[in-house]
Amino acid sequence: MNTEYWQEEIETMSREELKKLQLTRLKRTVDIAAHSPFYKKVFAEHNITPDSIKSLEDIKKIPFTTKENLRSNYPFGLVAGDMRNDGVRIHSSSGTTGNPTVIVHSQHDLDSWANLVARCLYMTGVRKTDVFQNSSGYGMFTGGLGFQYGAERLGALTVPAAAGNSKRQIKFIQDFHTTALHAIPSYAIRLAEVMQEMGLNPADTSLKRLMIGAEPHTDEQRKKIERMLGVKAYNSFGMTEMNGPGVAFECKEQNGMHLWEDCYYIEIVDPKTSEPVPDGEIGEMVLTTLDREMMPLIRYKTHDLTRILPGKCPCGRTHIRIDRLKGRTDDMFIIKGVNIFPMQVEKILVQFPELGSNYLITLETVKDVDYMIVEVEINNLSTDNYIELEKLQKNIARLLKDEILVTPKVKLVKKGTLPQSEGKAIRVTDLRHNR
């Protein structure tokens, strides 16, 4: 038995065999989905049956599914299984801009999901002898229970610490000798800062591995987290509509996230035209569940921007690798005719050791002209040293202009000035609609 793989036969399956498995599961998924009110109507309109799917390319006969479809068919319009007898759990998004997106799971679905998360954790080196601490919120958010059940399936000793209360998180890390931690990137940095404020050296703790995800982040931010906490930080991708965590994860090579193709079929399309883009080009990720029974989703447009990485991974896994997310189509903002993603701003800010990790982009309109303001906290530089502050502001503004082609107004503020969230960080405030 090779101890590098959780499921060696599946993880190292030949591309030919993997495609055969995908086709078998896709046909079954179409057959199951036809029992939901939503897909029953869609399939009737487009003459889709399992027999229509003779190759993986035939998936293009089926229209895309969107978040709007989930919301307009809230709560159970896409459920294909027997909820009364087989429904086990419901998860949903926050629904801050309308009805939440609801996903219903059977026991099979939960077992499959837990196994995928265990596979991901094992791939990074987590073993049953580890102590795994989860700083995600439990409840409707999938990061809590998703990682919890995955770590338990692997056999690790789990610490369901949940979100927030940084000093308690640190106490648990110290007292329970936590070796692996799951946290969103911005909160991982916050934990390191709190440790430093408490006079602790993060590198002196038992932490060895960190699982990060749930919010877009740059590779520079990942490296900063690794330096601050003295760990290896592994990037992950998941979303409620696709179960949650466990869709894709980095291996020890840290050169892209393996997307588990036995359970998901991936397409990368142009965000504007929805036409496929060649491997290696950035586009919107479209995913189809291949091993979900209660509520399968077919050709779901995720809004996440990434690309399929070419070549084979030295780890020996044959499942494709996707690049870290470049942003979301719905996170992008346009100012002065230029498309900008918050991650482009972060990419520049992390290059300055004088700056903290907390920043805020504000968009506002003054006399019919749009402006972009970037506020960022500084670490130890005295705010009374106006010459040094002005020099730093100019350097930041210059590099930002080179990156985003727009010159923002840069404001340096004292540490602790900007709102500090223990959940997903809010990076952009658009006030242009309030004029």
C-alpha positions in Angstrom: 0.0 0.0 0.0 1.3 3.4 -1.0 0.9 5.7 2.0 0.8 8.9 -0.2 -2.7 8.2 -1.4 -6.0 7.9 0.3 -7.5 6.0 -2.6 -4.6 5.2 -4.9 -6.7 3.4 -7.5 -8.9 6.4 -8.1 -6.3 9.1 -7.6 -3.9 7.6 -10.1 -6.4 6.2 -12.5 -5.5 6.6 -16.2 -7.0 9.5 -18.1 -8.8 7.0 -20.3 -10.4 5.1 -17.5 -11.2 8.4 -15.7 -13.1 9.6 -18.7 -15.0 6.3 -18.9 -16.0 6.7 -15.3 -17.1 10.3 -15.8 -19.3 9.3 -18.8 -21.0 6.5 -16.8 -21.6 8.8 -13.9 -22.8 11.7 -16.1 -25.5 9.5 -17.7 -26.6 8.4 -14.3 -26.6 12.0 -13.1 -28.9 13.0 -16.0 -31.2 10.1 -15.2 -31.4 11.2 -11.5 -31.8 14.9 -12.3 -34.8 14.3 -14.6 -36.8 13.7 -11.4 -36.5 17.2 -10.2 -39.1 19.8 -11.3 -36.5 22.1 -12.7 -34.5 19.7 -14.8 -37.6 17.8 -15.9 -38.7 20.9 -17.6 -35.3 21.8 -19.0 -34.7 18.3 -20.4 -38.2 18.2 -22.0 -37.5 21.5 -23.7 -34.2 20.3 -25.1 -35.0 16.6 -25.7 -32.4 15.4 -23.2 -32.4 11.8 -21.9 -29.5 9.7 -20.5 -29.3 8.1 -24.0 -28.6 11.6 -25.4 -25.3 11.5 -23.6 -23.1 9.3 -25.7 -19.8 11.1 -25.0 -18.7 13.7 -22.5 -18.9 16.4 -25.2 -22.7 15.8 -25.3 -23.0 17.6 -22.0 -23.0 20.8 -24.1 -26.5 19.8 -25.2 -27.7 20.7 -21.7 -28.1 24.4 -20.8 -26.1 26.0 -18.0 -27.6 26.1 -14.5 -27.2 29.4 -12.7 -27.4 30.7 -9.1 -30.6 32.6 -10.3 -32.1 29.2 -11.3 -31.5 28.0 -7.7 -33.0 31.1 -6.2 -36.0 31.3 -8.4 -36.8 27.6 -7.7 -36.2 28.1 -3.9 -36.3 26.0 -1.8 -36.6 22.5 -3.4 -37.2 23.0 -7.1 -34.0 21.2 -8.0 -34.3 18.3 -5.6 -34.5 15.0 -7.5 -34.5 12.5 -4.6 -37.1 11.5 -2.1 -36.7 14.1 0.6 -39.1 12.5 3.0 -37.3 9.1 3.1 -33.8 9.9 2.0 -33.1 13.6 2.8 -30.6 13.9 5.6 -29.2 17.5 5.7 -29.8 20.9 4.2 -27.0 23.5 3.6 -27.5 26.9 2.2 -25.7 30.2 1.3 -26.4 33.3 3.3 -28.9 34.7 0.8 -27.9 38.3 1.5 -29.1 39.4 -2.0 -32.3 37.3 -2.3 -33.3 33.8 -1.6 -30.4 31.6 -0.4 -29.1 28.8 -2.5 -30.2 25.6 -0.9 -28.6 22.2 -1.3 -30.2 19.0 0.1 -28.1 15.9 0.8 -28.8 12.2 1.2 -26.6 9.9 3.3 -24.8 8.8 0.2 -24.1 12.4 -0.6 -22.7 13.1 2.8 -20.6 10.0 2.8 -19.1 10.8 -0.6 -18.4 14.4 0.5 -16.7 13.3 3.7 -14.5 10.9 1.7 -13.5 13.7 -0.7 -12.5 16.0 2.2 -10.5 13.1 3.8 -8.8 12.5 0.5 -7.8 16.2 0.3 -6.5 16.3 3.9 -4.6 13.0 3.4 -3.0 14.5 0.2 -1.5 17.3 2.2 0.0 14.9 4.7 -2.6 14.9 7.5 -2.9 11.5 9.1 -5.0 9.9 11.8 -2.3 10.7 14.3 -2.8 14.5 13.7 -4.9 16.9 15.8 -7.1 18.9 13.3 -8.7 22.2 14.5 -11.4 23.8 12.5 -12.0 27.5 12.8 -14.9 27.6 10.3 -18.4 28.5 11.4 -20.7 25.5 11.9 -24.3 25.5 10.8 -25.6 26.3 7.3 -22.0 27.2 6.2 -20.5 24.1 4.7 -16.9 24.8 5.8 -17.6 23.7 9.4 -19.3 20.4 9.0 -17.6 19.6 5.7 -14.1 19.7 7.2 -15.4 18.1 10.5 -16.8 15.0 8.9 -13.8 14.8 6.5 -11.3 14.9 9.3 -13.3 12.4 11.3 -13.4 10.1 8.3 -9.6 10.3 8.0 -9.4 9.4 11.7 -7.8 12.5 13.0 -8.5 13.9 16.5 -10.8 16.9 15.8 -11.2 20.2 17.5 -14.5 21.8 16.3 -13.4 25.3 17.6 -15.8 27.1 15.2 -15.2 30.7 14.1 -14.0 33.7 16.1 -12.6 34.1 19.6 -8.9 34.2 18.5 -7.4 33.9 22.0 -9.5 30.8 22.6 -8.4 29.4 19.2 -4.7 30.0 20.2 -5.3 28.4 23.7 -6.7 25.3 22.0 -3.7 25.1 19.6 -1.4 25.3 22.6 -3.3 23.0 25.0 -4.4 20.3 22.5 -1.2 20.4 20.5 -3.0 21.1 17.2 -1.0 20.1 14.2 -3.4 21.0 11.3 -5.7 24.0 11.2 -8.4 25.1 8.7 -8.9 28.8 8.5 -9.8 31.4 5.8 -6.7 33.4 4.7 -7.6 36.7 6.3 -8.3 35.0 9.6 -5.1 33.0 9.5 -3.2 36.3 9.3 -5.3 37.6 12.2 -4.5 34.6 14.3 -0.8 35.2 13.7 -1.1 38.8 14.7 -2.9 38.0 17.9 -0.2 35.5 18.8 2.4 38.2 18.3 0.3 40.6 20.4 0.2 37.9 23.1 4.0 37.6 23.0 3.9 34.2 21.4 6.1 33.0 18.5 3.7 31.1 16.1 6.6 29.0 15.0 7.0 27.5 18.5 3.5 25.9 18.4 2.8 22.4 17.2 1.1 23.6 14.0 2.5 22.1 10.8 -0.2 22.4 8.2 -2.8 25.0 7.4 -5.8 24.5 5.0 -6.9 27.8 3.5 -9.8 28.7 1.2 -13.3 30.2 1.1 -12.1 33.6 0.0 -9.8 34.6 -3.0 -6.2 35.2 -2.1 -2.9 35.6 -3.9 0.1 33.3 -3.7 1.9 36.2 -2.1 -0.7 36.2 0.7 -0.3 32.4 1.1 3.5 32.8 1.5 3.0 35.6 4.0 0.8 33.3 6.0 3.4 30.5 5.9 6.1 32.9 7.1 3.9 34.3 9.9 2.7 31.0 11.3 5.7 28.8 10.4 3.5 26.3 8.5 2.9 24.9 5.1 -0.4 26.4 3.8 -2.4 24.4 1.3 -4.9 26.1 -1.0 -8.4 24.7 -1.4 -11.5 25.2 -3.4 -15.1 24.4 -2.6 -18.6 25.9 -2.7 -22.0 25.2 -1.2 -23.5 24.3 -4.5 -20.8 21.6 -5.1 -21.2 20.2 -1.5 -18.6 22.6 0.1 -14.9 22.0 0.7 -13.4 19.0 -1.1 -13.9 19.9 -4.7 -10.2 20.7 -5.3 -7.1 20.9 -3.2 -3.4 21.3 -3.4 -1.1 18.3 -2.9 2.4 18.6 -1.3 3.8 20.0 -4.6 1.6 23.2 -4.1 1.5 23.7 -7.9 -2.2 23.9 -8.5 -5.3 22.2 -7.0 -6.3 18.7 -8.0 -10.0 18.7 -9.0 -11.5 15.3 -8.2 -12.8 14.3 -11.6 -14.5 11.1 -10.4 -17.0 13.4 -8.7 -17.0 16.6 -10.7 -16.9 17.4 -14.4 -15.2 20.7 -15.2 -15.5 23.1 -18.1 -13.8 26.5 -18.5 -15.8 29.0 -20.6 -15.5 32.6 -21.6 -17.5 34.7 -19.0 -19.0 36.8 -21.8 -19.8 34.3 -24.5 -20.0 31.1 -22.5 -17.9 29.4 -25.2 -15.2 27.0 -24.1 -11.6 28.4 -23.8 -8.5 26.3 -24.5 -6.7 24.6 -21.5 -4.3 27.1 -20.0 -6.5 30.1 -20.6 -8.4 31.8 -17.8 -12.2 31.6 -17.9 -15.3 31.0 -15.7 -15.4 27.5 -14.1 -18.5 25.4 -14.8 -19.0 22.3 -12.7 -21.3 19.3 -12.9 -21.7 16.9 -9.9 -21.1 13.3 -10.8 -21.7 11.5 -7.5 -24.6 13.3 -5.9 -28.1 11.6 -5.7 -30.4 14.0 -3.8 -29.8 17.2 -5.7 -27.4 16.9 -8.7 -26.4 20.1 -10.5 -25.5 20.1 -14.2 -23.2 22.7 -15.8 -23.4 25.1 -12.9 -21.8 28.4 -13.6 -19.7 29.2 -10.5 -18.6 32.8 -11.4 -15.1 31.7 -10.3 -12.3 32.5 -12.7 -9.4 30.0 -13.1 -7.7 27.9 -15.7 -6.7 24.3 -16.2 -3.0 23.9 -15.7 -1.1 21.9 -18.4 1.2 19.0 -17.7 1.4 16.2 -15.2 1.9 16.7 -11.4 5.0 15.1 -9.9 2.8 13.7 -7.1 1.5 11.0 -9.5 -2.2 12.0 -9.3 -3.9 12.1 -12.7 -6.8 14.4 -11.9 -6.4 17.8 -13.6 -5.1 20.7 -11.6 -6.7 24.1 -11.6 -4.9 27.3 -10.9 -5.7 29.4 -7.8 -8.8 31.5 -8.3 -8.1 34.8 -10.0 -11.3 36.3 -8.7 -15.0 36.1 -9.4 -16.9 37.6 -12.3 -19.3 39.2 -9.7 -16.3 40.6 -7.6 -14.9 42.5 -10.5 -15.6 46.2 -10.6 -15.2 48.7 -13.4 -13.7 52.2 -12.9 -12.8 54.6 -15.7 -13.5 51.8 -18.2 -11.0 49.4 -16.6 -11.9 45.9 -15.2 -10.3 45.5 -11.7 -10.3 42.6 -9.3 -9.5 43.1 -5.5 -6.8 40.4 -5.7 -4.8 42.6 -8.1 -4.7 45.3 -5.4 -3.7 42.7 -2.7 -0.9 41.4 -5.0 0.8 44.8 -4.8 0.1 45.6 -1.1 1.6 42.4 0.2 4.9 43.4 -1.4 5.4 46.2 1.3 6.6 44.9 4.7 5.5 48.2 6.2 1.8 47.4 5.5 -0.5 45.3 7.6 -2.9 42.7 6.1 -6.1 44.8 6.4 -7.1 47.0 3.5 -10.3 48.4 2.1 -11.1 49.6 -1.4 -13.8 52.4 -1.6 -15.4 53.5 -4.9 -17.1 56.9 -4.9 -18.3 59.6 -7.3 -17.5 63.2 -6.8 -18.9 65.7 -9.3 -19.7 62.9 -11.8 -16.1 61.5 -11.7 -15.4 58.1 -10.2 -12.6 57.7 -7.8 -10.9 54.7 -6.2 -9.5 55.0 -2.7 -7.3 52.3 -1.2 -7.0 52.4 2.6 -4.4 50.1 4.2 -3.2 49.7 7.7 0.5 50.3 8.5 2.5 48.2 11.0 5.2 50.1 12.9 5.9 53.2 10.8 5.1 56.3 12.7 2.2 58.3 11.3 4.0 61.4 12.4 6.8 60.8 9.9 5.1 62.6 7.0 8.0 62.4 4.6 8.3 58.6 4.9 4.5 58.2 4.7 4.3 60.3 1.6 7.1 58.4 0.0 5.4 55.1 0.8 2.1 56.3 -0.5 3.6 57.3 -3.8 5.4 54.0 -4.2 2.2 52.0 -3.6 0.2 54.2 -5.9 2.8 53.8 -8.7 2.9 50.0 -8.5 -0.9 49.9 -8.3 -1.2 52.0 -11.5 1.2 49.6 -13.2 -0.9 46.7 -12.2 -4.5 48.0 -12.6 -3.9 50.9 -15.1 -5.7 53.3 -12.8 -4.1 55.7 -10.3 -6.0 55.3 -6.9 -5.8 57.5 -3.9 -3.8 55.7 -1.3 -4.5 56.3 2.4 -2.3 54.9 5.1 -4.0 54.4 8.4 -3.0 53.2 11.9 -3.3 49.5 12.7 -6.7 48.7 14.0 -8.5 51.5 12.2 -10.2 49.4 9.5 -13.0 47.0 10.4 -11.6 43.6 11.3 -13.8 40.6 10.3 -13.4 37.1 11.7 -15.4 35.8 8.7 -14.8 36.5 5.1 -13.0 39.9 4.7 -14.9 42.7 3.0 -12.5 44.3 0.6 -14.7 46.6 -1.5 -17.2 49.3 -0.6 -19.0 50.7 -3.7 -20.6 54.1 -2.9 -21.2 55.1 -6.5 -24.8 53.9 -6.4 -25.6 56.2 -3.5 -25.0 59.5 -5.2 
